[in-house]
Amino acid sequence: MSAALLEIENLNKSFRTDSKSVQALRGIELDVREGEFVTVIGPSGCGKSTLLRIIAGLERGETGTVKLSGEPIRGPGIDKGFIFQEPRLFPWLTVEKNIAADLSLRKPEVRSKVDELIRLVKLEGFAKAYPRELSGGMAQRVAIARALLRKPKILLLDEPFGALDAFTRAHMQEVLLDIWKHNGTTMILVTHDIDEAVFLGSRIMILKPRPGEIRGQIAVELSYPRKKASTAFQEYRYRVLREFERIDELAWGESGAGI
């Protein structure tokens, strides 16, 4: 078993809204091994995106520690790639220039890496295309390639396929798995989709809301590629659904409803 690349200990985070404090995350404890693919799922408002942004260095926790390769995360950096819900491409740049970003394609090493990434995300023939000429899935593939260019230690994905239709979403899941297998990049993906969490994750982390806490973790011991219609897949799906039912039961009991 590989060593922990990401270490989170007793992470807490609150926000101020309407002159009151709302705790977004409480007591988060998480280790992610190098090369692991972790999917994070939970109800809206459970702090999934907040957790991802803290790992990326885009926000700071109030208490607790977050370390990458043994070093505290103090801000964003090229060692952490981040994929937002929308691609956020530069509309005036072509696919290849969006991937290169501030690096010059005239440098042979940059050109070679960009060409490799275009092949990896299956965008051959679109290097000279502009974002307006791409589908949503293609644009998100460009964003993923851009994030991988600098070889981050960890790739963080915040519901990257949420705006896509079901067919395109399924295709993008396959593309992401190909990238993960090819590069071995450690990935953490936030999703609302149970099937997506089971299909992609080597481990599923389930959060409960108000405040966001880890309700449970499920190691998915299924080989890739996974078949969503298989009995084994549906058994894992049922386990996640059962955890959600327990979260609902807990929230109902805490609310005092029906008393």
VENCORZI-V39888 format. One record per pair of residues at least 24 apart in sequence whose C-alpha atoms are under 7 Angstrom apart, sorted by the first residue. I is the first residue (numbers start at 1). J is the second residue. Records with the same first field share a line. If there is no record, write none. Layout:
I: J + J
This chain:
2: 33 + 34
3: 33 + 34
4: 31 + 32 + 33 + 34
5: 32 + 33 + 34 + 68 + 69
6: 31 + 32 + 33 + 67 + 68 + 69
7: 31 + 32 + 66 + 67 + 68
8: 65 + 66 + 67
9: 64 + 65 + 66
10: 64 + 65
11: 61 + 63 + 64 + 65
12: 61 + 62 + 63 + 64
13: 61 + 62
23: 210 + 211
24: 210 + 211 + 212
25: 211 + 212 + 213
26: 211 + 212 + 213
27: 213
28: 213 + 214
34: 186
35: 184 + 185 + 186
36: 186 + 187 + 202
37: 186 + 187 + 188 + 201 + 202 + 203
38: 187 + 188 + 189 + 201 + 202 + 203 + 204
39: 188 + 189 + 190 + 197 + 201 + 203 + 204 + 205
40: 189 + 190 + 191 + 204 + 205 + 206
41: 190 + 191 + 192 + 205 + 206 + 207
42: 192 + 206 + 207 + 208
43: 208 + 209
45: 209
46: 207 + 208 + 209 + 210 + 211 + 212
47: 212
48: 190
49: 158
52: 156
56: 80 + 82
78: 150 + 152
79: 152 + 153 + 154
80: 152 + 153 + 154 + 155
81: 147 + 148 + 152 + 154 + 155 + 156
82: 147 + 155 + 156 + 157
83: 143 + 144 + 156 + 157 + 158 + 160
84: 157 + 158 + 160
85: 158 + 159 + 160 + 161 + 162
86: 160
87: 139 + 140 + 143
89: 131 + 143
91: 130 + 131
93: 130
94: 127 + 128 + 129 + 130 + 131
95: 126 + 127 + 128 + 129 + 130 + 142
96: 127 + 128
98: 146
99: 142 + 145 + 146
100: 146
117: 145
120: 179
121: 145 + 175
136: 164
137: 164 + 168 + 172
153: 185 + 186
154: 185 + 186 + 187
155: 185 + 186 + 187 + 188
156: 187 + 188 + 189
157: 188 + 189 + 190
158: 189 + 190
159: 189 + 190 + 191
194: 237
195: 237
198: 236 + 237
199: 226
208: 247
